[in-house]
Amino acid sequence: MFTGLIEEVGILRSVTSGGEMMVLNIGASLIMGDLKIGDSVSVNGVCLTATSIGDHSFTVDVMPQTYRNSNLKSLRTGGKMNLERAMAAGGRFGGHIVQGHVDGTGEIRSVKRDQNAVVFEIAPDRKSLFKYIIPKGSITIDGISLTVVNTESSTFTVSIIPHTLGETVLAHKRPGDSINIECDVLGKYVDHLLHYGSRSGDEEDKKSSKISHDFLAANGFV
């Protein structure tokens, strides 16, 4: 599990690919202090496993499922990426619950300055994601824990403070670029529980789903 607070920006030293698989060698410094083989690392918001440790670098494997559903396939040697080690037990929880399980990608439509902030307008590749994208709710963009400012019919916006912009790959992003999106896991769990019975043929599942839905409706949640 991650928090969405980026520790450093790494550099892609090399990429080996074949079909829909990749092996990435990533140059880093800060996170290398205690990184071990088998550790989880968020790379642009994607949870990957360190498979070897080198001189100020580590390697990770990208499997076809990840290749298809993230922007890692667009990385090129020399490209920058957000890096975060898995959250340590007892550490400060400064962002929100981030699993590193990307729900889809998005295209940056515009980047506009708003006094001391920069507002990114993003169009998700799947409209179905909008049920989880809530104004003032949490969202993860390329591994960064952010707050949704507003939503429209096909886009949403996030506002970036100068520190976050300067310490992440967002400083290098432009309109037309791709970003990884992970929606708040709490919303996904609630949605699954509410609709599980309707997707199952089991009468007990349907009954349980109706009870959950009725309870939430009675308390103004649906």
N, C-alpha and C positions, 0 to 999 in steps of 0.2 A: 504494500500500500504506500501511496505517496501523498504529499500535501499540496503539490502544485507550486511550490516555491523553488524556482530554478537555482541550482548551486553554481553552475558555470556553463559557458558556451563552449562546446567542443568543436573540433575540426575533423571532417571526414578525410582520413589519410588515404584509404583505398577502399574499393568496393569490388567484390567478386560476385558475379551473378550468372545464373543459368536458368532459363525459363522464368518461373515465378518464385525463385529463391535467391537470397542474397547473403553474403558474409561481409559485414562492415568492420573496418578497423578504424577506431575513433581515437583521436588524440585528445588528451585531457591532462589536467594537473591537480586541481583541488580535490576531485573525488577519488584520485588514485591512492590517497593516503591509506585507506583501509579496505579498498575494493579487493574482493577475492573471487576466484572462479566459482560460478554458481550463484553469485549475487544478482539481484534484480536492479536494473537501471532503467529509468525513464528516458527514452531518446525521442525528443519531439513529442512527448506524451504517450509513447508506446512502451509498454513494459517488455523489456528484453533481458536476456540472461547473459552475463559475462562468461565467455567460453575460454578465453585465454587472457593473460595479463602480460603486457610487454613494457618497454621503456616509454613511460608517459603515454601509454595507449592501451586499449583493450579491444577485444573483438566480440561481436554478437552475431547470432544467426537470425535471419528474417525468413520465416516460413511463408508458404503461399497465402494462407489466410490473412496474415498481416500485410503482405505485399499488396493484396487486392484491396484492402480496406483502409489503407493509410497513405500518406504522401511520401513514405520512405522510398518508394520506387523512383521518385523524381530527384533524389539526392545525387550529387556529383562530387567527385574528388575535390577537396578544398572547400566544400560547403560547410556552413555552420549549423549546429543543432543544439537544442536545449538539453541539459543533462541534470538529472536529480537521482540521488541514491534513495533506496527504500527508507521509509521513516523508521527511525530508531525508537525502541520502546523507551518511554520517559522523556522523549523530545517534545519541544513546543509544537503545537498543532496550529500553524499560522495560516494555512489556506483552507482547503476543505478535503473531503475524502476523494482521492483520485486513485483509480485502480490501474490506470495505464491500459485500459481496454477501450480502444478507439471505436466510437459509434459511426463515424463517417468523416468525410473531409468537407472543406468549405473553400469557397473562392473569395478572396478579398476584393470587394467591389470599390471601396474608396477608403482613403486615409486623410482625415481632416484634423487640423489643429483646433483645439478649443481652449484658449488661454494657456494654462500650464499643462494641459492634457492633450492626448492624441486619440481621436475616435476612429475605430476601425469598423467599417460596415462589412458584414460577412454573409454570404449566401451559402447555406448548407447544400450538400449534394442530394440530400433526401428530405423532402418536406415532412416526412413522418417524424423527424426529430423535433419539430416545433412544439409538440405536446410536452416536451421536457425542457424547453427553453422559455424561462419565465422572467419577466422584468424584475430586477433586484435579486434574482436567483443566481446560483453558482454555475459556472461552466468552465471547462478546461480547453484552452486553445494552445496547441503545440506544447502541451504539458504545463501551461501556466494557469494557475487558479485565478479566475477573473469573475467579475460581476456583470451580468447582463444589464445594459442600460435600457434598451427598448427593443421591441419586436415589431416587424411589419409583416406583410403577407408572404414575402419570400426572403427577407433578410433580418438580421438582428445586429445590434451594435454593442461594442464594449469600449470602455474608456480606459486609457493606459496612462499611468503617471510617468514622469520622466525617468525615475529610477528603474522601473520595470522595463521601459523601452530600451534604456541603455544597457541593461544587464541580460537581455534575451535576444533571440533571433528576430523578434518583431522589428527591431531597429533596421533590419535589412529587407523587410518585406515590403512589397509594392502591390498596387492593384493588379489583379490577375494571378497573383501567387496563390498557391494552395496551402491550407493549414489543416491540422488534425483537430477533430472535435470529439470531446468526451462529455456527455451530459451528466448531470448530477445523478449518482447511483440511487439516491433515496427515491427520486421520482420514478425511476425505472422499476424499482422493487414494488412501489405502491401500484403502479400501472399493471404490473404482472399479476399481483394478488387480486386486484379488482376484476381482471378479465380472465383469470385462469379457468374458472368454472365454465365460462361461455365457450372456451376453446376445447374443453374436455367433454367426453361423452359420459363421464361418471356423474351420477345424480348427487352423490355426496359433495363432489367438487362444486357442482352448480349451486347447491344449497349453501355451502360455505361462502362462495363468492357473493351470493345475494345478501347474506347476513352482513358481510363486510361492506358492501355497497350501501345497504340501508343505514348502517351505523354512520358511515361517513356523510351520507346525504342528510341525515337527521341533525348532524352537527355542522352543517354548512360547508363541507369540504368538496362536495360534488354537486 
